[in-house]
Amino acid sequence: MCCVSLLPTTTKPNQTQARTERARCPSRRDDARPPPEMDGSGSWDTIDWNQIKEPRPPRSSSQGMEEFLLEDEEVYAQGHGVVLLNTDEAGILSVTNFRLLFVSQATKGVIELGTIPLTAIEKLNDDVKLQPLPRQHDKKQSRELLQVIGKDMRITLFAFLPKTKQKNEVLDALRRYSKPTNLWDLYAFSCDPSTVYQKSDPKMRLLKEYHRLFRKWFPHSGSEFEKDLHNEWWRVTKANSNYSLCSTYPSALIVPRNISDEDLLQASSFRSGRRLPVISWCDPGSGAVLARSSQPLVGLMMNFRNNTDEKLVSALCTQIIDPTGSLRKLYIVDARPRANALANGAKGGGSESSSNYPRSEVLFLGIQNIHTMRESLSRLRDYVDAHGSISSNGISSAVSFVGDRRNRGSTWGGGNLNSMTQFSSTLGEWLNHIQSILVGASWIAAQIAQESASVLVHCSDGWDRTTQLVALACLLLDPYYRTFNGFQALVEKDWLAFGHPFAERMGVPTITENNGGSQFELLRQPSLGNLSSSPSRGALGSSVSTSNTTSGQSQTSNNCSPILLQWLDCISQLLRLYPSAFEFSSKFLVDFMDCVLSCRFGNFLCNSEREREHSGAASSCHCMWMYLADLRASGGSFHEHRNPFYDPMKHNGPLVPPAAALAPTLWPQFYLRWTCPVESQGGDLESQWHAMNKKYTEAMKARDAAESRAKDIKMKMESMQLELQREKRTSSSALAMAQRAQRECVAIRKAVRSLGCTVNFAMNENQVEKTEGLTYSFRRETDGESQHDKNSDFSVSITAIEDSLVSETPSDHICESLCPFRTREGCRWPDAACAQLGSQFVGLKANFDALDRLSVQDSYFGSE
């Protein structure tokens, strides 16, 4: 029996209240501990979300999934025996407070294709009908299906066992938690704020980037920090420090030096959302600037003007540094199609007239709006899924092509051959959008780099297409932005600080200001028109909303759009053109996009710097930059986020790609990674290099292990050789001693035979037997010294003594006291030298019976 469980999801009231209070009053939070030293910060083939630095305490709501859960992750619903039809793999499907988690029953591991963060889910579909396939079992057809469509190009299909409640319970949990209505219900806020490490806040890092643009050292002391930053052309103003000038702009802005803060206030009323023209990037060498704003409020007849706005825009054109001292040219780039700009005039918007701005030229780039981009990506996702090698219908295109022989190969990827034309149209539509952004940003960079002209960029609101163009042009102009630290600075400046509405574009909740002007309420982001895409972000000329958005509008509006994805796609195209110009790799861009979609970190929550500050996201949530930096540090210089071909000296200036080279191709590492995982990495030089480097690293490890073993064997051989040499020396010494003993034995035998005695030699290791007999001692006579020379002759004296009287310690008086043949007149055996060898007496057992039978001549002993 398959089981499924649905846990209570309400948080304890005191926890919810405390969390909300911390978010509304960031100043009440405890100070976070300082992080390890790193710059402003911190792999999915997907990123490994199972990296856990510290062990978690057991949790009652884990339902047996402890080894797969992250810190503070809880299981809300779970189904067993679920089949992922994309790969026909069975497993356990769990809904947690962070993701949809699929664990294989066979391998007991997380299946990446079936595991997706809840905030990355775009759509759920429980009314799915698969076409019956040849020879398919009816049992498989009877399963209940659930389709999950992700914002990261994946479409997964899960099959549940029939006649169970598990599908409905999993679906209910997904619907409830994938679309939270409260900002603080996101997984990013589930961590303990005391564990959040911060080196510096985003506002401080923005000022650090401004100092770099002014080519000045960033001050470390508070007094130096408070000083005004300026040069002969520009200055940093704090007129927006309380966000009264523009609620979606950063607190610090770069403006022309001759424009006062009062002028800025007057000029802001003439721009949509009060997003007045300000400088995003400047070149201190040439004086050229790249500025951004929203559309001017010129009206339907384009006859409204604002003198202060014209003065501000004209101030962007400083004098060119050359002998003539003439003013530089100003290009006003409207990212929209001309027709769209004119249509906005009916709602009060519009575009500039070059006649009102001296030395200016207005151009239209024709980039479509967010809704067109969303629909284009959706069509591309559907087609890639239908014709990939891994499809949500459970059949690859190759199988369909080969298997259906009745149609003689007329089918391909589940469709007819005309689908090739459909694919070309779908792919071409998306690539045309990418090319429009690439061409526009390259043209902007070329005018600044080659003509030293100033450029002002805007669209309708100035936070979508404007951000894409300005950020991409900065990447082309400044090589610093092509490094890891520079990429972070660029994203934090042009995407985060200048108010790209991440909450709206990802479909997650945020906060908005109420009529009271000080209280903040929770709101899911809405948009009712093209002119002002969010009531919460202000109408045409107002800084804040005048009315609250109804819940009905929140649910019916859809402002999700792949704006950030398109920008990263453009960078991947530049990586293909200039592989040695970027420190980061295409894999880094993929992981970066996945991190943003996951909402696991607080960096990309809400819609503006102001909202993130009031929500306390920076101090309550972990930092994505630190996370990515830790990943790179763990892999060293060969980490897959690092571009192995990076050469900072080769491209140390602006990149100005020719128009003919700006023909984009599909970004396989992102768009094909779920449906064609092998092909998505096949033609990528970086992937091939990392694969070769992986094999090389493994080979080097094997070589090191072999060298280590060889070294050990060599040391053992040397040790054995030393031991053998010692054995040889010992053997030689033993052989010499044996030879000497043999010569001594021969000498003893000769001496004993001269007595006419039969002598028996005996040896007792423990003690000398106390039997009567003859004991012989041998002494080798030398000329005053007792030297052990093997070539010396021996003279032997034999003395018969009692065995018990033999002493191990030789002494000169032994002869006088013990020898029976010695009298007062002298030795009665004068011709026999004492038998003493090496100062050691040798005991000889005498056969006294044989001695009695000896016939001794009288002349042998002297007369008495």
Secondary structure, DSSP 4 states (H G I P E B T S, - for coil): ---EEE---PPPHHHHHHHHHHHH-GGGSPPPPP--S-SS---TTT--TT--SSPPPP-GGGTT-GGG--TT--EEEEEEEEEETTTTEEEEEEEESSEEEEEETTT-SB-STT-EEGGGEEEEE----PPP-TT--HHHHTSEEEEEEETTS-EEEEEEPTTSSHHHHHHHHHHHHSS-SSGGGSGGGGS-GGG---SS-HHHHHHHHHHHHTT-PPP-SHHHHHS--B-SSEEEE-TTTTS-S-TTS-SSEEEETT--HHHHHHHHTTBGGG---EEEEE-TTT--EEEE---B--TTTT----HHHHHHHHTT-PBPSSTT-PBPPEEEEE-S-HHHHHHHHTTT-----GGGSTTEEEEE-----HHHHHHHHHHHHHHHHHTSSS-TTS--HHHHHHH-GGGTT-EETTEETTHHHHHHHHHHHHHHHHHHHHHHHHHHHHHHHHH--EEEEE-SSSSSHHHHHHHHHHHHH-GGGGSHHHHHHHIIIIIIITT--HHHHHT-EEEEE-TTSS-EEEEE-----SSSS-GGG--SS-SS-SSPPPHHHHHH------HHHHHHHHHHHHHHH-TTS-SB-HHHHHHHHHHHHHT-SSTT-SSSHHHHHHHTHHHHS--HHHHHHHHHHHHGGG-TTB-TT--TTTT-S-----GGG------HHHHSTTT-TTHHHHT-HHHHHHHHHHHHHHHHHHHHHHHHHHHHHHHHHHHHHHHHHHHHHHHHHHHHHHHHHHHHHHHHHHHHHTTT---B----SS------S----B----SSS----TT-----------GGG--SS--TTHHHHH-TTEETTEES-TTS--BEETTEE---B--HHHHHT----GGGS---
